Amino acid sequence: MLGLLLIALFGGILSGVPVAFVLMGVPMIIGMLGAAVGSFDMAFIDAFPSRVFGLVTSPILVSVPLFVLMGAMLERSDIAKRMMLTAGALFGNLHGGMALAVIVVGALLAASTGVIGATILMLGMIALPAMLSADYSPRLSAGIICASGSLGQIIPPSILLILLADQISSAYMTGRRMAGDWAPDPVSVGDLFAAALIPGLMLILLYILYVLFMAWWKPETCPPIKLNIDQIEGNQEGGPVWRSVVSSLLVPLGLIVLVLGSILGGVATPTESAALGACGTLLIIAYNNAARGSLVRRVYQVTGAAAFALVLVKLGDGINLSEPTPMTWIAMLALLVLISGLLVATVQEMKGGDLFAVCKSSALMVSMLLLIVVGATMLSLVFRGLGGEELVHHALTNIPGGMFAALLSVMLVIFVLGFVIEYVEIIFIVVPIAAPPLFAAGIDPIWLAVLITMNLQMSFLTPPFGFALFYLRNVAPPSLTTKEIYASIVPFVGIQLFALSMVAAFPALATWLPKVMYN
């Protein structure tokens, strides 16, 4: 029955039927067949509604819609375009400068939108034509765009890390109970964000070093591209160079630091930080779309100051409504100003902006994610009911080479699955099944989570089904062949494999920062 389940599952996925319905329908049918022949207990199906309710009401998953909304608003605005053009103007007069600008903007977009497809399409439409027209190497241009655009998998706050935190925490509890430990410390989103920060920055640094090496070794592959920062299309600020840099780069960077810092510092929960990021993004977009010198712009400036004041209050003693102090009344006034400014921004963007379309696309994305979560829950229950969990545990604990070989086997399975299915399905299918035996053997959950994240990011670049390659193919000119796009990612896959090996060999790269911050 397990063999039939796996065959039917992959057949359904490859058939083109929406994956969520395959994950729900196939296990249900196999479970009923198993119950008919006496090899499956329908009590596992009876547990399905309560398991789904527990998952979709998880505090971790509640933050996902707000992070998706934040990314969708940035994707629809011209902020990303201005970031790319401003960074290109700053670095373009250097050999490899435009490639460095792509890396910087890719990292910023990864930390703000986390939408890999949108990031690659934006970089491909703006940076790729300029690079190719300036006689950049087509392979270097395509490779750096695909690699930088996929940083959204590892750079927090990442949707992948949020979803993975929920599954890793649950699997860790199960694994430690198998080992006789009934009170393990939970794994939080903040743990994974802190753990992924050093590997993510290391990956960015390796990309930059590679570009600098190419600029030294083969400068003809990455010539200077001079852009005039004062003539950037869509730059409403005009005036001095510093003002363009502040409005296009530093303001989005400040929002990213505020959102990520509030989570890592324990000041706010992931849901509160996601709400802060979504509100801040809405204010930035509304401010950019408002007429210069208008009263509405002043309202947004005051609203931003009010939001900053609330953050300072949160960092301090907070608000005590039972014993009001002058700080309490200031905070209440700042909250009223913030709410009023957000209402003005909402009305403005509903009337003349894309806010309605953004909300619709965000709702569709969240619905897709939750349907996959529901389907993966059904698959997990049926797999356990058929004895698959014991089979996997036995296989991993008895594999030659011990836990290192077991860990390597799981990484290889995830890497291969990344060729054909999305990371969300992999997280909710593989982690609940394969992770508990590893945790029972003493594998660090934070370390394993970072290894899985880096593995899934690498699968975005690897042929034949690397999603990043297809995203770039959609916007690349015909002169850039598919063969060149595939060849372009070879050095970057090598860099990612090196970074993954470094984290595997030195677990402290992933575990040191969470221990320092939360102990």
N, C-alpha and C positions, 0 to 999 in steps of 0.2 A: 504493500500500500504506500509506503514511503517513496519507493521508486516511481510508482504511478503518479504520486503527487508532484514530484520534481519534474517528470517528463511533461505532465499536463500544464504545470506552472510555466515552464519556459516556452512551451508551445503556444500558450495563450499570450505571453508577453511578446513573442516574435510575430504573432498574427496581426498585430496592430490594434487590438482591442485595448481601450484605456486600461492602464496598469491597475488602477484602483479596483476596477470591477473584476479583473482577473484575480487579484489577491483576495477578494471576497468570495467570488463565485466558485473558483476551482477547489479551494479547501473545503467549502461547504459540501460540494458534490462528493469529494473523496471521503469526507467524514461520514456522510450518509451511507456511502457504499461500505465503508469500514464497519459502521454500526450494523448493517445488514448481514455481514459475515461474522460478526462478533469480535472484531479486532479494534473497535473504537467505542469509547464511552461518550454518549451524547451529553453528559454533564459538562464536558468542556465547551460545547456549543451553548449550553445554558448560561455559562459564565461570561459569554460574549458581551451582553448589554452592560453589565456592571463594569467590565474591564474598559469598554469604550468610554463610558461616562467618566471613569476615573482619569483616563488619558486626556480627554478633551477639556476637562476642568483643571488640569494641572497648571499650577502657577507659572511654570516655565513656558508652556505652550501659549499662555495668554499673551505673552509679549510678542509672539510671532506676527500677528496681524499689524501691530503698530510698527515693527521694524520693516515689514513689507510695504506699508503705506509710506514710511519715510523714504525708502529706496525708490518707490514708484514716483513720488513727487520730484525727487532729484533727477530721475531719468527723463521725465517729461519737460523739465525746465531747461533753460539754456545755461545753467550754472556749470554743468559738466563741460560744455563746449568752451565756455570762457576760461575754465580751469586749464584745459588743454592748450588753448591759444596763448594764455598768459605764461604758462610754464615753458612753452615752446619759444616765446619771445625772450625769456630769461636765460635759457640754456642754448638756444639755437645757434649762437655764433661760435660754439665750440665743436670740435670734431666729436661726433656721437651725441651732441647736445639734444637733438630731437628725440633720440632713443632714451636719453636720461629723463627728458620731460614725460615721455610715455610711461616710464616706470613710476615716476613721482605721482602722476595723475592716476595711473592704475591703482597705486596703493591708496590714494585718497578716496577714490571711488569705491574701492573694496571695503574701506572702513565706513563708508557712508551708505552706499546703495546695496552692496553685496549681490547685485544682479549681474552675473557673469556675462550672459548673453548681451544685455544692454551695454555693458562696459566695452566689450569687444567690438560691437557694432559701432559705438560712438568713436572709439579710437581708430577703427578701420576707416570710417567715413571722413574724419578730420585729419588724422596724422598720416595715414598711409599714402594718400595722394601727394602730400607735401614731401614726404620722404622719397617716394619713387621719382617725382619730378626733379628732385635735387640729386639724382643718381645714387641714392642709398642702395646698398645691396638688397635685392628683393627678399632674400632669405633672412637677413638680419631684421628687416622691417617687419615681415610677417611673424617671425618668431618672437620678437620682443612684444608685439601687440598681443599675440595669443597668450604668452606667459604672463604678462602684466595684467591682462584682463581676467585671468583665472585666480588672481590673488584673493578674490572675494571668498574663496573657500577657507583660507587659513587666517586672514586678518580679521580680528574681532572688531565690532560685533557682527559675527557671521551667523546667518540662518542655520547653516550646517552645524555649527558648534552648539547652538541653542537646542536643536532637535537631538543632537548626539548626547548632550548633557542629560536629557530625560532618560534616554535608553541606557546610557552608561551607568547612571545612578541606580536604575532598577536592576540591571544585570549584575552590578557590583553587590547589591544587597543579596541577590539570589546566590551568587557565587560564594560570598562569605558565609552564608547560612549553610551551604554545602560543606564548608570547611569547619563548621562548628562555631563560627563567630557570629553571635546574634545581635551585636551592637556595633556595627561598623560605622565609621563616619560617612555621612552622605557626600555625594559629589555635586557641586553646584555649578551654575552657569559661570559665576565669577571665577571658580577654579579653572575651568577650561579656557576662559578668556585670558586669564593671566598666564596659563600654560602655553597658549598658542602665540603669545606676544613675541617672545624671543625667537622661536623658529620662524615666525613670519617676517620679523625684521632681518633675520639672518638670510632668508631667501631674497628679500629685496636687496640687501647688500651684495649678495653673490651675483645678482643680475647686473647691478651697477658695476661691479668689478669686471664682469665679462665684457660689458660695453666699453669700459675704459681700456681693457686689454685689446679689443678689436680696434679702437681708435689709435692705439699706439702701434699695433702690429700691422694692420691694414687700414690706414686712415682713408684710403680711397673708398672704402665700403660705407663710411659714415661721415660725409663732408658737412661743413657748417651750413645752417639754414637760418638766414637772418630775417626775423619777423619784427615789425614795428609794433611795440606794445600799445602805443597811443592810437593805433588804427584798428584795434581788435573789434570785429563785428559783434555787436550786442553789448559792448562795454558802455553802459550808460553814464558811468562816472566821469570819464574824460579826465582832464587835468593831469597832475603829476603821475609819474610812474608808480610811486609808492601807493597811491590811492587805488590804482588798478590791481596791484598785487594784494592789497588788503581785502578788497571786495571780492576778488576772484579766487584767492587761495587761502588767506588767513582766516576769513570768516567761516567758510566751511570746515577748515581744520579746527578752529576753536569749538565748533559744534561737536565735531567728532571726539575731541578731547573731553568735552563736558559729558557727553553720553557715556563714553567708555570709562572715563575716570570715576564717574558716579557709581558705576557697577563695581569696578575693581577696588575702589576705596570703601565699599560697603555703605555708602551714603544712601543709595537707592536700590530698590529691587530691579531686576531686568525689565519688568513691566513699567515701572515708574520711569526708568531711563529711556525706554522706548517711547513712552508718551512725551517725555521732554524732547527727544530727538524729532518726533513727528511735529510737535508744536513749533520748535525752532526752525525746522525746514520750511514749514508753512509761512512763518514770518519772513524768512529770508527771501523766499520766492515772491511773496506779496510786495515786499519792499522793492525788489528789483523791477517788478512790473508796474509799480506806481509811478506817476509822473514826478520828475525831479522838482524839488522845491514845494511840493504840494503838502497840504495839511495832513493827508493820510500817511505820508512818509514820516512826519514827526510823530504821529500816533504809534507807528511801528517802532520807532526809536525808543519812545517812552516804554512801550510794551516790553522790548528787549531788556531795558534797564530793570523793569519790574521782575522779569523772570530771573535775572541775575541776582536781584535782591532776595528772592525766595530761596535760591540755591544757597546763598550765604546764611540765611536763617536756618536752613536745613543742616548746614555744616556746623552751626553753632548749637544752641540749646533747643532748637525746634520751637514749636508753638504750643503753649499751654493754655487751653481755653478755660480751664477751671480757675486759674489764677492769672488773668490777663496782665501783661506788662506793656510798657510803651513799644517794645519790640513786637509784641503780638499784634497790636493795632497797626503797626507799619506793615507787617506781613499780610494782614487781612486786606489792607488798602492795595498792596502790591498784587495780591491775588485778584482783586476786582479789576485792576488795570489790565492784568494779563488776560483775564477772561474777555474783557471788552475788546482788547486788541485782536484776540483770536477770532472773535465774532466778526469784526470788521474785515479781517483778512479772508475769512471763509466766504463772506458775502461777495467780496471783490473777486476772488478766484472762481466762485461758482458762476458769476455773471460773465466775466471776461477771460477766465482762465480755463485750465484743464482739470480742475479739481474733481468734477463729477466723473470724468473719464478715468482719472487716477483711482478714485474710490471703487469704481466698477472693476477695473483691472486688478486691484488689490484684493477685492472680494473673491474674484475668480481664482486668483493664485492661492489664497488661504483655503478656499473650498477644495482645491485640488490637493493641497498638502494634507488637509484633515481627512479627505477620503482615502488617501494612501495610508495614513496612520490607522484608520479603521480597518482597511483591508489587511494590512500587516498584522494587526491584532488577531484577526480571524486565522490567518496563516500560522501564527505562532501557537495559538491554542490547538489547532488540528495537528500541527507537527508534534507538539508535546503529547497529545492524546494518542498518537500512533507510536510513541516510544522513541521519537527522533532525538529528544534531548539527551536521554541516556546513551543512545548510540553515538552522538557527537562527543559527549563527555568521555566515553570509553575510547573512542578513536584518538582524541587529542591527548589523553593521559597515557596512552600506550604507544604513541608514535615514537619511532626511534629518534634519539637525540633530545628527548625531554621537552621541557616547556619552550626552549628556544626554537626547536623544530616545529612545535605546535603553533607558536606565534608566527613563524615564517609561513606556515601553511595557511593560516587565516589571512595574512596579508596578501598572499598570492591569490586566494579566492576572491577577496575584495577587489584586487587589481583587475582580475579577469572579468568579474561582474561589471566593473566600471566601463567596460567596452560597450555593453549592450543596454544597461538600465541606469536610471537616474540615481543620484546619491541618496535621495530620500528613501527609495525602496531598499537600497543596500543597508542603510542604517537600521531600518525597522525590520528587516528580514534577518540579516547576518548577526547583528550585535546581540539580540536576545537569545540566539541559539548558540553562538560560538564563544561569546565573552564570559559567561559564568564559569566554565571549566578553567579558563585562564585566571580569573580572579580567585577561584578556589585554590589555585596553585601558588598564589602570592603575587601575581602581576599587578603593578601599580595601575589603577584605573585612569588616572590623569595622563600618564605616559602612553597607555594604549590608545586613549582618545586622540591624542595629538598624532600618533603614528597613523591611525585610521584617517584622520583629516588630511594629512599630507599625502597619503596614498590615494585618496579620492581626488585630490587636486591634480595629482600626476595623471590620473586616468582621463582627465578632461583634455589632455594634450596628446594622448597616445593613439595612433591609427590602429585599426581602420575606422573606429567610430568615435574618435575624439570630438566632443561637442564643440570645443573652442575652434577647431579647424573648420567645421561647417559654418559656424557663426561668421568667421572671417571670409569664407568663400562667398557668402551672400553679398558682401559689399566690396570685395576685391575686384579690380579690373580684370578683363580677360587676359591681359598680358601677363598677369601673375597666375601661373598654372597651378592646378591642384597638386601636382608632383612637387613643385617648389614649396608650396605651403606645408606639405607633409615633411619635406626635408628640413624646413626651417626650424622645426621644433626639436630636432635631435639634440643640439647642445643644451637646450633648456630642460629637456627631460633628463639629460645627464646631470645638470645642476640640481634639479629637484631630487634625483636619486641620491646624489651626494649629500644633500641636506637631510633627506630621510635617513640615510645611513648614519650621519652624525648624531641625530636625535636617538636612533636605535642604540648606537654605541655609547652615548653619553646621556642617559635619561635625565640627568640634572638640567639639561637644556630646557626640558619641559616641566620638571617638578620643582626646580629651585625657587622660581618667582612665586608660585602659589604658597609654598611653605613660608617664605619670607613675609608675604603680605598678610596671610591669614593666621599665622602663628605668633 
